[in-house]
Amino acid sequence: VRFYDRMLALEPNPAAMVHRATVLLKLKRYSQAAAGFQQYDQIAPGNGQSLNGMAFAAAHSCDWSRWEDFRSRIAAALAAGDTAIQPASLMPYSNDPALMLAAAKNVTADLPRDQKPLWRGTPFSGEKIKLAYCSADFFAHPTLWVMAEIFERHDRERFELFAIDFGPGDHSDILARVKKSFDHFHSVAGR
């Protein structure tokens, strides 16, 4: 933040304002971030970056005084195709599926698009679908307690289940229970 403060002291620069406010968001200094985005919005009124930042900062600091304003402005910005609005800024203000899709597309727009199929092999034709769970939590761990029933509920007529355990392992009752859910259980810790 100090770097941007020095830069802005030398020359007011809109890009530096946005970057400074973004750093403040990441540092969870929401009121300072909101002020930075507000300052940028005064220089470039109606821009999506400042709206996105102000709405995010307000929601994360539980400042609902502008909730309706942000709700309507975010909806209008997304409807107009503004690519600066992110899902995390939209979610506190709307659960409209069309707006959520637009915000999600904003996040994924720059991701590479490989048009080639991911699988070039022959289609599955076996009796059972082979399904592997790979985890470091196959021991008396909260995740294993949560997952135990999920492992047990697989349709064993349709799925052949594999466990790949790269964690510490133990001799707990929960692990003994979970092992019964798998056709194959492989401990690979240290390999």
C-alpha positions in Angstrom: 0.0 0.0 0.0 2.9 2.4 0.8 4.2 1.9 -2.7 1.0 3.1 -4.2 0.7 5.9 -1.6 4.1 7.2 -2.8 3.2 6.8 -6.4 0.0 8.7 -6.0 1.7 11.4 -4.0 4.0 12.0 -7.0 1.3 11.8 -9.7 -2.4 11.1 -9.3 -2.9 8.0 -11.5 -6.3 6.3 -11.9 -4.7 2.9 -12.4 -2.6 3.2 -9.2 -5.8 4.2 -7.3 -7.6 1.0 -8.5 -4.6 -1.2 -7.6 -4.2 0.4 -4.2 -7.8 -0.1 -3.4 -7.6 -3.7 -4.6 -4.6 -4.4 -2.4 -6.6 -2.9 0.5 -9.5 -5.3 -0.3 -7.1 -8.2 -0.1 -5.8 -7.0 3.2 -9.4 -6.9 4.4 -9.1 -3.2 5.1 -12.6 -2.7 3.7 -13.4 0.9 4.7 -10.1 2.1 3.2 -10.7 0.1 0.1 -14.2 1.4 -0.3 -12.8 5.0 0.0 -10.2 4.2 -2.7 -12.8 2.8 -5.1 -15.1 5.8 -4.3 -12.3 8.2 -5.2 -11.7 6.3 -8.5 -15.5 6.4 -9.2 -15.4 10.2 -8.9 -12.7 10.4 -11.5 -14.3 7.9 -13.8 -18.0 7.8 -12.9 -20.0 4.7 -13.6 -17.0 2.4 -14.2 -17.4 -1.3 -13.3 -14.2 -1.6 -11.4 -15.1 0.9 -8.8 -18.7 -0.4 -8.5 -17.3 -4.0 -8.1 -14.9 -2.9 -5.5 -17.3 -0.6 -3.5 -20.0 -3.3 -3.5 -17.5 -6.0 -2.4 -16.1 -3.8 0.4 -19.5 -2.8 1.6 -20.8 -6.4 1.8 -17.7 -7.6 3.6 -17.8 -4.9 6.2 -21.6 -5.4 6.6 -22.4 -1.9 5.5 -25.8 -2.3 4.0 -26.6 1.4 3.8 -26.2 1.3 0.0 -27.6 -2.2 -0.6 -30.4 -1.2 -2.9 -28.1 1.2 -4.9 -25.5 -1.5 -5.4 -28.1 -4.1 -6.2 -29.6 -2.0 -9.0 -26.3 -0.7 -10.3 -24.7 -4.2 -10.4 -27.7 -5.6 -12.2 -27.6 -2.8 -14.8 -23.8 -3.1 -15.3 -24.1 -6.9 -15.9 -27.1 -6.5 -18.2 -25.0 -3.9 -20.2 -22.1 -6.4 -20.5 -19.7 -4.8 -18.0 -16.9 -7.4 -17.5 -15.6 -5.9 -14.3 -18.4 -7.3 -12.1 -17.3 -10.5 -10.3 -19.5 -13.2 -8.7 -18.2 -12.4 -5.2 -19.4 -8.8 -5.6 -22.8 -9.9 -7.0 -23.7 -12.6 -4.5 -24.6 -10.4 -1.5 -26.9 -8.3 -3.8 -28.7 -10.8 -6.0 -29.4 -14.4 -6.7 -30.7 -13.9 -10.2 -29.4 -16.9 -12.3 -28.9 -14.7 -15.4 -26.8 -12.2 -13.5 -24.8 -15.0 -11.8 -24.1 -16.5 -15.2 -23.0 -13.1 -16.6 -20.7 -12.6 -13.6 -19.3 -16.1 -13.9 -18.6 -15.5 -17.6 -16.6 -12.4 -16.5 -14.3 -14.6 -14.4 -13.8 -17.3 -17.1 -13.6 -15.0 -20.1 -9.8 -15.0 -20.2 -9.3 -18.7 -19.6 -7.9 -20.7 -22.5 -10.5 -22.5 -24.6 -9.2 -25.8 -25.9 -11.6 -27.0 -28.6 -10.0 -30.4 -28.7 -11.8 -33.2 -26.8 -10.2 -34.1 -23.5 -10.6 -37.8 -24.1 -9.5 -39.5 -27.3 -9.7 -43.1 -26.2 -12.5 -45.6 -26.7 -15.7 -44.9 -24.7 -16.2 -46.8 -21.5 -17.6 -50.2 -22.1 -16.8 -52.1 -18.9 -19.3 -53.5 -16.4 -18.5 -50.9 -13.8 -17.3 -47.4 -13.7 -14.0 -47.2 -11.9 -14.0 -44.3 -9.4 -11.0 -43.3 -7.3 -10.9 -41.1 -4.3 -7.4 -39.7 -3.6 -6.9 -38.1 -0.2 -4.5 -37.4 2.7 -7.5 -37.6 5.1 -8.0 -41.4 5.3 -7.5 -41.4 9.1 -9.5 -40.1 12.2 -10.0 -36.7 10.5 -13.2 -34.6 10.3 -13.2 -35.0 6.5 -13.3 -38.8 6.8 -16.3 -38.6 9.2 -18.1 -36.4 6.7 -17.3 -38.6 3.7 -17.9 -42.0 5.2 -21.6 -42.2 4.4 -21.0 -40.9 0.9 -18.5 -43.7 0.2 -21.0 -46.2 1.6 -23.9 -45.0 -0.5 -22.2 -45.7 -3.9 -24.1 -48.1 -6.0 -21.7 -51.0 -5.9 -23.4 -52.7 -8.9 -22.4 -49.7 -11.1 -19.1 -48.5 -9.5 -15.8 -50.1 -8.6 -14.3 -47.9 -5.9 -10.6 -47.3 -5.3 -9.1 -45.3 -2.4 -5.6 -43.8 -2.8 -4.4 -42.9 0.7 -1.3 -40.6 0.8 -1.9 -39.4 4.3 -0.5 -40.7 7.7 -3.2 -43.4 8.1 -4.1 -44.9 11.5 -6.0 -47.8 13.0 -9.1 -45.9 13.9 -12.7 -47.3 13.8 -13.7 -44.7 11.2 -10.9 -45.9 8.8 -11.9 -49.5 9.3 -15.5 -48.6 8.5 -14.5 -46.6 5.4 -12.2 -49.4 4.1 -15.2 -51.7 3.8 -16.7 -49.2 1.3 -13.9 -49.6 -1.2 -13.1 -52.5 -3.5 -9.4 -51.4 -3.5 -7.6 -49.5 -0.7 -4.0 -48.4 -1.5 -1.8 -46.6 1.1 0.9 -44.8 -0.9 2.2 -42.4 1.8 5.9 -41.8 1.4 6.1 -43.2 -2.2 
